[in-house]
Amino acid sequence: MERKNNEKRTGRLSNLSEVFQLSKEGKTLFSNPSFRFWQLQNKWKHIAGSMIARESYISFERKQTLYITVTNSVWMNHLYMMKADLLKRIREDDYGKKYTDIRFVAGRAKIERPPESSLAPVNNRREKEEKIYSVPLSEEERNSIDKWTGFYISDNNTRNLFTKMMKAAAAKRKGEIRAGWHPCAICGDLIPPGINTCTVCENKKEQSQIGKIMLLLKETPHLSYNEIYKKIPCEYTAYEEGRETLIQRIRENIYRKIDSSLNKRILLSMILHKPLKDISLREAETALRNMPETKFDIINKK
C-alpha cells in the first residue's frame, strides 16, 4: 500500500507505453486515421493467417471499402470464398469496424523493407570499413614484420608495440587494395575508387592555385574571372577566395599606412575591374573617401 502511494506521489509509470498514452502527442498519434490504418495492415497476418498473408496484404481503403491485394488468381478465388469470414474478423478491430465491404485486386507481392534509423548510414560505413580492415595477414607477412622489428628494436615492450602497429597497418593496406583502392596520382597514398588524387593533395593544389591567382591579381588587379581562367584554369570558388583574400590584405595595408597610395589604386581597380594605369590617386581617394583610414576610425565612427 505504501509503495502504491509513493508511485502516485512521485508520478512513476508502471509501463513505458503510458508515456505515449498519457501525453497529448501520443493521443494525437493514436487517433490519427493513417496510423490506425497502418496498425490494421500489420494485423492482416493475424486476421487471415500466415500462409494467406504471404500471398496477400491490405493495400488501401476507399470510404467504407477495404482493398486486399492478392498475388495470383488461385489465392484470389480462395479469398473470395472466405470473404464473409474475413470481413467479420476485420470488423472486430476498433478501426476495421467501419468497413462494410472488402474487395480483392491482383498485384505484386509486398516488398518488406526493414526499418532504417538515422544511424544506418554510419553503421553501414563502419561495417564496410571493418570488412576492409579485417583482412588477415599471411604467415609470411607476419614473419617478415616480426623479423624486421626483432632486428631493429631491442627493447621488448617497444618491439611488441611496433610489431602490433605495423601488422595493423599492413592489414589495413592489404584490405584497401583488395577493396579496389589505388595510389594517389600525386603522392602515391592509397585512395578509394572513383577519385584520382587524395584530399591532402587536392588542398595543396588548390592553395597553390589560389596563390598564383593572388600574384596575378596583384600585378593586374582589374582582371575578371574569365580573364583569369584563360591564364590559370580554375574554379570560380578559387578565384573568389584569392580575390577576397587579396582585398582584405590591401585593406589591412591601407589601415597600417603601408603604401596606401598604391594600395588604394589597386583596391579600386579590383572593385571596378578598371586597369590600374587608368586610375589616378585622386580618383582612388575620392572613391574610397568613406573607407576608414585606420581601425581607430571605425571605433570613432561608432
C-alpha positions in Angstrom: 0.0 0.0 0.0 2.8 2.4 0.9 4.6 1.6 -2.4 1.4 2.5 -4.4 1.1 5.8 -2.6 4.8 6.5 -3.4 4.2 5.7 -7.0 1.3 8.1 -7.2 3.1 10.8 -5.3 6.3 10.7 -7.5 4.4 10.2 -10.7 6.1 6.9 -11.7 4.8 4.9 -14.6 4.3 1.2 -14.3 4.5 0.7 -18.1 6.6 2.5 -20.8 3.6 2.7 -23.2 1.9 5.0 -20.7 4.4 7.7 -21.7 2.6 7.9 -25.1 -0.9 7.1 -23.9 -0.9 9.9 -21.3 0.8 12.6 -23.4 -1.0 14.9 -25.8 1.2 13.9 -28.7 0.5 10.2 -28.0 -3.2 10.8 -28.1 -2.9 12.7 -31.3 -0.8 9.9 -32.9 -3.0 7.0 -31.8 -6.2 8.8 -33.1 -4.7 9.6 -36.5 -6.5 7.6 -39.2 -3.3 6.9 -41.2 -1.7 5.5 -38.1 -4.7 3.3 -37.2 -4.9 2.0 -40.9 -1.2 1.1 -40.6 -1.9 -0.8 -37.5 -4.7 -2.7 -39.3 -2.3 -3.5 -42.1 0.1 -5.0 -39.6 -2.7 -7.2 -38.2 -3.5 -8.8 -41.5 -1.3 -11.8 -40.7 -3.3 -12.5 -37.5 -6.6 -12.0 -39.3 -6.0 -14.1 -42.4 -3.3 -16.4 -41.2 0.4 -16.6 -42.0 0.0 -18.7 -45.2 -2.6 -16.3 -46.8 -0.6 -13.3 -45.6 2.4 -14.4 -47.6 0.3 -14.1 -50.8 -1.9 -11.1 -49.9 -1.9 -7.8 -48.0 -4.1 -4.9 -47.1 -3.2 -2.2 -49.7 -5.6 0.7 -49.4 -9.1 1.9 -48.4 -11.8 3.9 -50.1 -14.6 5.1 -47.9 -16.1 2.0 -46.3 -14.4 -0.5 -48.6 -11.2 -2.2 -47.8 -9.0 -3.4 -50.7 -6.8 -6.5 -50.4 -4.0 -7.1 -53.0 -3.5 -10.8 -53.9 -0.5 -12.1 -55.8 -2.3 -14.7 -58.0 -5.7 -15.9 -59.2 -5.7 -19.2 -57.2 -5.4 -17.3 -53.9 -7.9 -14.7 -55.0 -10.5 -17.4 -55.6 -9.7 -18.8 -52.2 -10.1 -15.4 -50.5 -13.5 -14.9 -52.3 -14.7 -18.0 -50.6 -13.5 -16.6 -47.2 -14.8 -13.1 -47.8 -17.6 -13.1 -45.3 -15.4 -14.6 -42.6 -12.6 -12.2 -43.3 -14.9 -9.2 -43.2 -16.2 -10.4 -39.8 -12.7 -10.6 -38.4 -11.7 -7.2 -39.8 -14.8 -5.6 -38.2 -13.7 -6.9 -34.8 -10.9 -4.4 -34.9 -11.7 -1.0 -33.4 -10.7 0.8 -36.7 -11.8 -2.0 -39.0 -15.4 -1.9 -37.8 -16.2 0.9 -40.2 -15.8 -1.3 -43.3 -18.9 -2.7 -44.9 -17.2 -4.5 -47.8 -13.8 -5.8 -48.9 -12.6 -6.2 -52.5 -9.7 -8.2 -53.9 -7.3 -6.9 -56.6 -4.4 -8.6 -58.4 -1.0 -7.2 -57.8 2.7 -7.9 -56.9 3.9 -9.4 -53.7 4.5 -6.9 -50.9 8.2 -5.8 -50.6 9.2 -5.9 -46.9 11.7 -3.2 -46.2 13.5 -3.4 -42.8 13.2 -0.2 -40.7 16.2 2.1 -41.1 17.3 4.6 -38.5 19.3 7.8 -39.0 22.4 5.9 -37.8 22.0 3.4 -40.6 24.5 5.2 -43.0 27.0 5.5 -40.2 26.7 1.8 -39.3 26.9 0.7 -42.9 30.1 2.7 -43.4 31.5 1.2 -40.2 30.6 -2.3 -41.3 32.3 -1.6 -44.7 35.4 -0.3 -43.0 35.5 -3.3 -40.6 35.2 -5.7 -43.6 38.1 -3.9 -45.4 40.4 -3.8 -42.3 39.7 -7.3 -41.1 41.7 -9.0 -43.9 44.2 -11.4 -42.2 47.9 -11.3 -42.9 49.6 -14.4 -44.3 52.2 -16.3 -42.3 54.9 -14.9 -44.5 53.8 -11.3 -43.9 53.6 -11.7 -40.2 57.1 -13.4 -40.0 58.5 -10.6 -42.1 57.3 -7.9 -39.7 58.5 -10.0 -36.7 61.9 -10.3 -38.3 62.2 -6.6 -39.0 61.2 -5.4 -35.5 63.4 -8.1 -33.9 66.4 -6.9 -35.8 66.0 -3.1 -35.4 64.2 -2.8 -32.0 66.0 -4.2 -28.9 63.5 -3.2 -26.1 60.8 -5.9 -25.7 57.9 -3.5 -24.8 58.7 -1.1 -27.7 59.2 -4.0 -30.1 55.8 -5.6 -29.2 54.1 -2.2 -29.6 55.7 -1.6 -33.0 55.0 -5.1 -34.2 51.3 -4.7 -33.4 51.2 -1.3 -35.0 52.9 -2.5 -38.2 50.7 -5.6 -38.5 47.6 -3.5 -38.2 48.9 -1.0 -40.8 49.8 -3.9 -43.2 46.4 -5.5 -42.8 44.7 -2.1 -43.4 46.7 -1.6 -46.6 46.0 -5.1 -47.8 42.3 -4.7 -47.2 42.2 -1.4 -49.0 44.0 -2.8 -52.1 41.6 -5.8 -52.1 38.7 -3.3 -52.0 39.9 -1.5 -55.1 41.8 1.3 -53.5 44.6 2.7 -55.7 47.6 5.1 -55.4 47.1 8.9 -55.5 48.3 10.3 -58.8 50.5 12.9 -56.9 51.7 11.4 -53.6 51.1 7.7 -54.0 49.0 7.2 -50.9 46.1 4.8 -51.3 42.7 6.4 -52.0 39.2 5.0 -52.6 38.0 4.1 -56.1 36.5 6.8 -58.2 38.9 9.7 -57.4 42.4 10.4 -58.8 44.0 12.5 -56.0 43.8 12.4 -52.2 42.2 15.2 -50.2 45.6 16.5 -48.9 47.0 16.8 -52.5 43.7 18.5 -53.7 44.0 21.0 -50.9 47.7 21.7 -51.6 46.9 22.1 -55.3 44.0 24.5 -54.6 46.1 26.6 -52.2 48.9 26.7 -54.8 46.3 27.7 -57.4 44.9 30.4 -55.1 48.4 31.7 -54.5 49.0 32.0 -58.3 45.7 33.8 -58.7 46.6 36.3 -56.0 50.0 37.0 -57.6 48.4 37.6 -61.0 45.7 39.9 -59.5 48.4 41.9 -57.6 50.1 42.6 -61.0 46.8 43.1 -63.0 44.1 43.7 -60.4 41.4 44.6 -62.9 41.2 41.0 -64.4 37.8 39.3 -64.2 37.2 35.5 -63.6 37.0 34.8 -67.4 40.3 36.6 -68.0 42.0 34.8 -65.1 40.7 31.5 -66.3 42.5 31.9 -69.7 45.8 32.3 -67.8 45.1 29.9 -64.9 42.3 27.4 -65.4 40.5 27.3 -62.1 37.1 27.0 -60.4 35.2 30.2 -59.6 35.5 29.5 -55.9 39.3 29.5 -56.1 39.2 32.9 -58.0 36.7 34.3 -55.4 38.8 33.1 -52.4 42.0 34.5 -53.9 40.4 37.8 -54.8 38.7 38.3 -51.4 41.9 37.4 -49.5 43.9 39.9 -51.5 41.3 42.6 -50.9 41.5 42.0 -47.2 45.3 42.3 -47.3 45.1 45.5 -49.2 42.6 47.0 -46.8 44.9 46.0 -43.9 47.8 47.7 -45.6 45.7 50.9 -46.0 44.8 50.8 -42.3 48.5 50.5 -41.4 49.6 53.2 -43.9 51.7 50.8 -45.9 51.9 52.1 -49.5 48.4 53.4 -49.0 48.5 55.5 -52.2 49.3 52.4 -54.4 47.0 50.1 -52.4 44.1 52.5 -52.8 44.5 52.4 -56.6 44.8 48.6 -56.6 41.7 48.2 -54.4 39.6 50.5 -56.7 41.0 48.7 -59.8 39.8 45.3 -58.3 36.4 46.7 -57.4 35.7 48.4 -60.8 37.7 45.9 -62.9 39.4 49.0 -64.4 43.1 48.9 -65.4 45.5 50.2 -62.7 47.2 52.6 -65.2 43.9 54.4 -65.8 43.2 55.1 -62.1 44.8 58.2 -60.5 45.4 58.7 -56.8 42.8 61.5 -56.6 40.2 59.2 -58.2 41.0 56.4 -55.8 40.9 58.7 -52.7 37.6 60.3 -53.9 36.0 56.9 -54.5 37.3 55.5 -51.2 36.9 58.6 -49.0 34.3 56.9 -46.8 36.6 53.9 -46.1 38.2 54.2 -42.7 41.9 55.0 -42.8 42.7 53.2 -39.6 41.0 50.7 -37.3 40.6 53.6 -34.8 38.4 55.4 -37.3 36.0 52.5 -37.2 35.7 52.8 -33.5 35.3 56.6 -33.5 32.5 56.4 -36.1 30.6 54.1 -33.9 
